[in-house]
Amino acid sequence: MKENDIYYELKNKLIVLNGKIETIEELSKHKGDKFNIFSILGIQRKEVETHSFLLYELMNPKGSHFQKELYLKIFIEEVLKIDDFEFINVKVDREKIIPNSNRRNRKIDFTIENNKYYIAIEMKIDANDQKEQIFDYYKYSENQCKEPKLYYLTLDGKEASENSSKGVEYEKISFSYHILNFIEKSIEKSASLPIIRESLIQYQNTIKNITNQTTQELQMAAIKIIDNPEVARAATELSKSLAYAWAKKEVVFWRKLAEKFDIYLKNKKTWNLVKEIFLDDNEEIIEDNEVIERWIVEKLGKYKFRGLRIEKNDCYFEILLYTNGSFEYHISNKYSNLLSLKKEHKEKNTFYIESKFNYNFSKDYNNPTYDVFDEKKLDEIVENIYKEAVVYLDIIIKKM
């Protein structure tokens, strides 16, 4: 089969699959499956407020579930895979502060200990590794006069950076497999506990969302289209390029938005448009589109937002897009009196207001905005953000 034929066949199969997905999604809506409290509250990726609190409450024998060691036993067996863990003098803790640490705010996410083991678990969702973090946790665990075990929990089970681990031993665990399996087994054991069971089902769906996993029905529909080696290879290569396909569309969005502001500022001689939110490792402005695409894919964990700045002398107005798809409009603190913005961003020294629009330019977040792949709809998205931002800019420029 020729290469063009393979991709043509795959494209046709994907179009058919999309039709099935729409049917399944519609049925899911009618059954109420889309109602997810974590998604509604916008806390699906909150490391501390969501995942740390919930997992600790579940593992803790003294938790509000009142099921003693039931869930902790599942966790030890299904996640940590420790066969000889005895549930005598067991203590579960979270945010364990390392005493005498010469680094600020060094806390272990979870600790579990009994007479034999001292277990430390470091969890990362969107945050980056800190310097020597895993190394410090291992050394602390090693000094507890028990057998130390260190686990590194991430969405997909990736390794800690060498800068963090410094070569110490630890085991990798993931939300996508280990925690999901733990929650599934916990749901099974909660059959006679309806409130706990339903809460865990909601959390199970949340894990699937943040680890890009679909329902079993959707998985089966997707598997059916990969029915020969050629299509399997094409699908695999396609999956590797998805993040860059999204990034390319986002670059188009920023370029189109910048063009509109260039026209807007043409007769406002003392105001300048600065594309300074796209920075390289030397904190210099990036102009090359392909470099920006790589920046969007590879650097978001470091920067958390991207956007444009419009400035005059030391007064600036920023249009920022955060990794969760929310837009914000910021004005420098010194000139905050020009706009009635009440929220202060102390880290950026600005006051800001949230946009009424939310556009996710990433496959890795819940409810990505597929409309960005339609040229007309992408133009509408650009127009929406432009018109909203201009309302604030008109006020600023008039008062300046």
PLY file of the C-alpha trace (Angstrom):
ply
format ascii 1.0
element vertex 400
property float x
property float y
property float z
element edge 399
property int vertex1
property int vertex2
end_header
0.00 0.00 0.00
1.40 3.42 -0.96
2.09 6.01 1.74
-0.56 8.42 0.41
-3.09 5.59 0.32
-2.33 4.72 3.97
-2.92 8.27 5.16
-6.05 8.60 3.00
-7.41 5.38 4.51
-6.55 6.55 8.03
-8.19 9.93 7.45
-11.40 8.29 6.26
-11.41 5.96 9.25
-10.87 8.88 11.62
-13.83 10.72 10.09
-16.00 7.63 10.65
-14.63 7.32 14.20
-15.50 10.96 14.90
-19.11 10.22 13.95
-19.18 7.33 16.41
-17.59 9.53 19.09
-20.30 12.16 18.60
-23.00 9.49 18.98
-21.38 8.07 22.14
-20.86 11.58 23.57
-24.51 12.46 22.98
-25.69 9.30 24.74
-23.27 10.05 27.57
-24.82 13.51 28.02
-28.32 12.06 28.30
-27.13 9.55 30.93
-25.57 12.35 33.01
-22.04 11.00 32.62
-20.70 14.46 31.77
-21.60 15.86 35.18
-18.27 15.89 37.02
-17.85 18.01 40.14
-14.07 18.24 39.70
-14.46 19.56 36.16
-17.27 21.96 37.11
-15.15 23.51 39.87
-12.11 23.70 37.58
-9.93 21.69 39.96
-9.11 18.60 37.89
-5.39 19.40 37.78
-5.03 20.96 41.23
-2.16 18.99 42.74
-2.70 19.89 46.38
-6.35 20.95 46.65
-7.68 17.97 44.70
-5.34 15.01 44.33
-3.27 15.35 47.49
-6.26 15.86 49.77
-8.40 13.16 48.19
-5.72 10.46 47.98
-4.61 11.17 51.54
-8.18 11.01 52.85
-8.67 7.68 51.10
-5.39 6.14 52.27
-5.67 7.43 55.83
-7.13 4.69 58.13
-8.58 7.54 60.21
-10.23 9.20 57.18
-13.85 10.28 57.03
-14.73 7.11 55.09
-14.54 5.19 58.43
-13.41 2.04 56.64
-10.14 1.80 58.61
-7.32 0.25 56.50
-9.58 -0.88 53.62
-8.33 1.61 51.03
-4.78 1.75 52.34
-4.48 -2.01 51.87
-5.63 -1.66 48.26
-3.08 1.13 47.76
-0.22 -0.91 49.23
-1.15 -3.95 47.12
-2.13 -2.33 43.82
0.15 0.71 43.68
3.20 0.09 45.85
3.26 -3.71 45.32
4.61 -4.47 48.82
3.77 -8.06 49.82
5.01 -8.06 53.43
3.54 -4.77 54.67
1.97 -5.35 58.10
-0.82 -3.05 59.20
0.46 -2.60 62.75
1.42 0.85 64.07
0.61 2.31 60.65
0.82 6.06 60.20
-0.17 7.97 57.07
0.76 11.64 56.66
0.84 14.32 53.96
2.95 17.42 53.39
5.62 16.06 55.73
8.07 18.87 56.43
11.71 17.82 56.37
13.30 19.28 59.52
16.50 21.27 59.21
16.19 21.36 55.45
18.23 24.20 53.97
15.63 24.61 51.20
12.36 26.47 51.75
9.04 24.61 51.70
10.56 21.16 51.22
7.69 18.81 52.02
7.05 15.17 51.13
3.59 14.79 49.56
2.73 11.48 51.26
4.42 9.31 53.86
3.33 5.86 55.01
5.14 4.01 57.76
4.86 0.96 59.94
7.35 -0.92 62.10
9.38 -2.01 59.05
8.95 0.53 56.23
9.24 4.28 55.77
7.53 5.09 52.46
7.80 8.51 50.80
5.75 9.46 47.73
6.41 12.59 45.68
3.57 13.62 43.34
3.87 15.80 40.23
1.03 16.79 37.89
2.00 20.07 36.19
4.81 21.21 38.50
8.47 20.75 37.59
11.09 18.92 39.67
12.98 21.00 42.16
16.73 20.81 42.50
17.77 17.69 44.49
14.17 17.17 45.62
14.03 13.38 45.14
17.56 13.12 46.51
16.60 14.98 49.69
13.49 12.83 50.20
15.49 9.64 49.83
18.15 10.76 52.29
15.50 11.78 54.81
13.70 8.42 54.42
17.02 6.61 54.78
17.57 8.25 58.18
14.30 7.01 59.69
15.84 3.76 60.98
13.47 1.74 58.78
13.59 0.26 55.31
13.18 3.27 52.97
11.02 3.20 49.86
10.66 6.21 47.59
8.04 6.55 44.83
7.72 9.20 42.13
4.09 9.68 41.06
3.34 11.46 37.77
0.56 11.41 35.19
2.34 8.95 32.89
5.05 7.40 35.08
7.95 9.44 33.75
11.37 9.58 35.39
12.45 12.37 37.70
15.10 14.69 36.32
18.70 13.86 37.08
18.95 17.26 38.71
16.30 16.12 41.20
17.25 12.50 41.83
21.06 12.67 41.71
21.07 8.94 41.02
19.26 7.68 44.15
16.87 4.72 43.86
13.15 5.31 43.49
10.19 3.64 41.78
8.04 5.28 39.12
4.24 5.12 39.45
1.54 6.80 37.40
-1.98 8.17 37.61
-2.74 6.67 34.19
-2.20 3.10 35.42
-1.45 2.70 39.13
-3.77 5.32 40.67
-6.52 4.53 38.17
-6.24 0.85 39.10
-6.30 1.78 42.81
-9.49 3.80 42.35
-11.14 1.06 40.28
-10.44 -1.52 42.99
-11.65 0.93 45.65
-14.91 1.40 43.74
-15.40 -2.36 43.71
-14.90 -2.51 47.49
-17.35 0.38 47.99
-20.41 -1.31 46.46
-22.36 -0.96 49.72
-21.16 2.63 50.29
-23.04 4.66 47.64
-21.72 8.15 48.48
-18.09 6.98 48.57
-18.60 4.86 45.44
-20.10 7.70 43.40
-17.42 10.13 44.59
-14.73 7.68 43.50
-16.40 7.22 40.11
-16.24 10.99 39.62
-12.56 10.95 40.60
-11.93 7.98 38.29
-13.34 10.01 35.37
-11.18 12.95 36.41
-8.03 10.79 36.24
-9.05 9.57 32.81
-9.53 13.18 31.69
-6.14 14.44 32.88
-4.32 11.38 31.51
-6.11 11.56 28.13
-7.92 8.25 28.50
-11.32 7.65 27.00
-14.20 5.50 28.10
-14.07 1.78 27.33
-16.75 2.24 24.66
-14.67 4.89 22.89
-11.53 2.79 23.23
-13.22 -0.16 21.54
-14.44 2.06 18.70
-10.91 3.47 18.21
-9.25 0.04 18.31
-11.45 -1.21 15.49
-10.02 1.27 12.98
-6.46 0.02 13.54
-6.83 -3.22 11.64
-3.57 -3.56 9.71
0.16 -2.79 10.25
0.17 0.18 7.87
-2.70 1.99 9.61
-1.19 1.18 13.03
2.09 2.78 12.00
0.36 5.83 10.51
-1.76 6.25 13.67
1.33 5.99 15.88
3.21 8.62 13.89
0.12 10.83 13.90
-0.15 10.63 17.69
3.46 11.82 18.02
2.66 14.96 16.04
-0.65 15.89 17.68
0.85 18.28 20.24
2.61 20.18 17.44
-0.55 20.25 15.32
-2.30 22.04 18.20
0.69 24.32 18.76
0.74 25.31 15.09
-2.89 26.42 15.33
-2.13 28.42 18.44
0.73 30.20 16.67
-1.71 31.11 13.88
-4.07 32.48 16.54
-1.38 34.72 18.10
-0.14 35.90 14.70
-3.65 36.86 13.58
-4.34 38.58 16.89
-1.04 40.48 16.65
-1.91 41.61 13.09
-5.21 43.06 14.33
-3.44 44.97 17.10
-0.79 46.23 14.67
-3.61 47.83 12.67
-5.30 49.10 15.86
-2.08 50.76 17.06
-1.10 52.23 13.67
-2.30 55.74 14.53
-1.34 55.49 18.19
2.32 56.30 17.66
3.58 56.01 21.23
2.07 52.58 21.84
3.89 49.41 20.82
2.96 45.77 20.47
5.51 43.45 22.08
5.47 39.68 21.53
7.57 39.27 24.65
5.67 36.43 26.29
7.26 33.93 23.90
10.74 33.63 25.42
13.67 31.31 24.83
15.94 29.95 27.58
17.88 33.22 27.54
14.67 35.20 28.10
14.89 36.69 24.60
11.87 37.24 22.35
11.14 34.43 19.87
9.94 35.42 16.40
10.36 32.15 14.48
7.03 30.29 14.17
8.53 26.79 14.39
10.51 27.76 17.49
7.33 29.12 19.09
5.54 25.84 18.32
8.28 23.93 20.15
8.11 26.47 22.99
4.35 25.91 23.37
4.76 22.13 23.46
7.90 21.93 25.62
7.95 25.01 27.88
4.42 25.37 29.22
5.28 23.52 32.41
7.85 26.22 33.09
5.97 29.37 32.06
2.27 28.47 32.58
1.06 31.24 30.26
1.78 32.99 26.98
0.49 36.05 25.18
1.03 39.60 23.93
1.95 42.89 25.58
0.97 46.41 24.47
2.98 49.17 26.12
3.74 52.85 26.31
6.78 53.78 28.38
6.28 51.98 31.72
2.55 51.35 31.26
1.66 47.98 29.81
-1.42 45.91 29.05
-1.11 42.14 28.62
-3.33 39.53 26.99
-2.45 36.19 28.58
-3.58 32.64 27.91
-3.03 30.15 30.72
-2.53 26.42 30.29
-6.12 25.68 31.35
-7.52 27.72 28.43
-8.49 30.82 30.42
-7.62 34.28 29.08
-6.78 37.20 31.36
-6.19 40.92 30.77
-3.51 42.53 32.96
-2.45 46.13 33.56
0.71 47.20 35.40
0.20 48.08 39.06
1.38 51.65 38.63
-1.47 52.37 36.21
-4.16 50.17 37.73
-6.27 53.26 38.46
-6.98 53.51 34.71
-9.17 50.40 34.88
-11.54 49.20 37.57
-9.80 45.82 37.97
-10.01 44.54 41.55
-7.94 41.35 41.36
-4.24 41.74 42.08
-1.56 39.42 40.73
1.29 40.05 43.18
3.81 37.86 41.36
3.38 39.80 38.10
2.80 43.19 39.78
-0.44 43.66 37.88
-4.18 43.92 38.33
-6.28 41.73 36.06
-9.70 40.52 34.96
-10.68 37.14 33.50
-12.04 36.87 30.00
-15.54 35.52 29.48
-13.99 33.21 26.85
-12.13 29.95 27.39
-10.22 28.32 24.54
-8.04 25.27 25.08
-5.27 25.06 22.47
-4.01 21.72 23.77
-5.02 18.09 23.41
-3.76 17.50 26.96
-6.46 19.48 28.76
-10.11 18.82 29.33
-12.46 19.95 26.55
-9.90 21.15 23.96
-11.27 23.69 21.47
-11.46 21.67 18.25
-12.82 24.72 16.41
-9.25 26.03 16.08
-8.84 23.56 13.20
-11.60 25.33 11.24
-10.22 28.49 9.64
-13.46 30.48 9.86
-14.09 29.49 13.46
-10.49 30.29 14.39
-11.01 33.77 12.92
-14.10 34.11 15.14
-12.01 33.16 18.20
-9.41 35.80 17.27
-12.17 38.37 16.81
-13.74 37.53 20.20
-10.49 38.06 22.11
-9.58 41.15 20.09
-12.92 42.88 20.68
-12.86 42.08 24.39
-9.30 43.36 24.82
-9.92 46.54 22.81
-12.63 47.60 25.26
-9.98 47.86 27.98
-7.31 49.29 25.67
-9.59 52.10 24.49
-10.07 53.19 28.10
-6.34 53.02 28.89
-5.21 54.91 25.77
-7.90 57.57 26.18
-6.88 58.22 29.80
-3.15 58.20 29.00
0 1
1 2
2 3
3 4
4 5
5 6
6 7
7 8
8 9
9 10
10 11
11 12
12 13
13 14
14 15
15 16
16 17
17 18
18 19
19 20
20 21
21 22
22 23
23 24
24 25
25 26
26 27
27 28
28 29
29 30
30 31
31 32
32 33
33 34
34 35
35 36
36 37
37 38
38 39
39 40
40 41
41 42
42 43
43 44
44 45
45 46
46 47
47 48
48 49
49 50
50 51
51 52
52 53
53 54
54 55
55 56
56 57
57 58
58 59
59 60
60 61
61 62
62 63
63 64
64 65
65 66
66 67
67 68
68 69
69 70
70 71
71 72
72 73
73 74
74 75
75 76
76 77
77 78
78 79
79 80
80 81
81 82
82 83
83 84
84 85
85 86
86 87
87 88
88 89
89 90
90 91
91 92
92 93
93 94
94 95
95 96
96 97
97 98
98 99
99 100
100 101
101 102
102 103
103 104
104 105
105 106
106 107
107 108
108 109
109 110
110 111
111 112
112 113
113 114
114 115
115 116
116 117
117 118
118 119
119 120
120 121
121 122
122 123
123 124
124 125
125 126
126 127
127 128
128 129
129 130
130 131
131 132
132 133
133 134
134 135
135 136
136 137
137 138
138 139
139 140
140 141
141 142
142 143
143 144
144 145
145 146
146 147
147 148
148 149
149 150
150 151
151 152
152 153
153 154
154 155
155 156
156 157
157 158
158 159
159 160
160 161
161 162
162 163
163 164
164 165
165 166
166 167
167 168
168 169
169 170
170 171
171 172
172 173
173 174
174 175
175 176
176 177
177 178
178 179
179 180
180 181
181 182
182 183
183 184
184 185
185 186
186 187
187 188
188 189
189 190
190 191
191 192
192 193
193 194
194 195
195 196
196 197
197 198
198 199
199 200
200 201
201 202
202 203
203 204
204 205
205 206
206 207
207 208
208 209
209 210
210 211
211 212
212 213
213 214
214 215
215 216
216 217
217 218
218 219
219 220
220 221
221 222
222 223
223 224
224 225
225 226
226 227
227 228
228 229
229 230
230 231
231 232
232 233
233 234
234 235
235 236
236 237
237 238
238 239
239 240
240 241
241 242
242 243
243 244
244 245
245 246
246 247
247 248
248 249
249 250
250 251
251 252
252 253
253 254
254 255
255 256
256 257
257 258
258 259
259 260
260 261
261 262
262 263
263 264
264 265
265 266
266 267
267 268
268 269
269 270
270 271
271 272
272 273
273 274
274 275
275 276
276 277
277 278
278 279
279 280
280 281
281 282
282 283
283 284
284 285
285 286
286 287
287 288
288 289
289 290
290 291
291 292
292 293
293 294
294 295
295 296
296 297
297 298
298 299
299 300
300 301
301 302
302 303
303 304
304 305
305 306
306 307
307 308
308 309
309 310
310 311
311 312
312 313
313 314
314 315
315 316
316 317
317 318
318 319
319 320
320 321
321 322
322 323
323 324
324 325
325 326
326 327
327 328
328 329
329 330
330 331
331 332
332 333
333 334
334 335
335 336
336 337
337 338
338 339
339 340
340 341
341 342
342 343
343 344
344 345
345 346
346 347
347 348
348 349
349 350
350 351
351 352
352 353
353 354
354 355
355 356
356 357
357 358
358 359
359 360
360 361
361 362
362 363
363 364
364 365
365 366
366 367
367 368
368 369
369 370
370 371
371 372
372 373
373 374
374 375
375 376
376 377
377 378
378 379
379 380
380 381
381 382
382 383
383 384
384 385
385 386
386 387
387 388
388 389
389 390
390 391
391 392
392 393
393 394
394 395
395 396
396 397
397 398
398 399
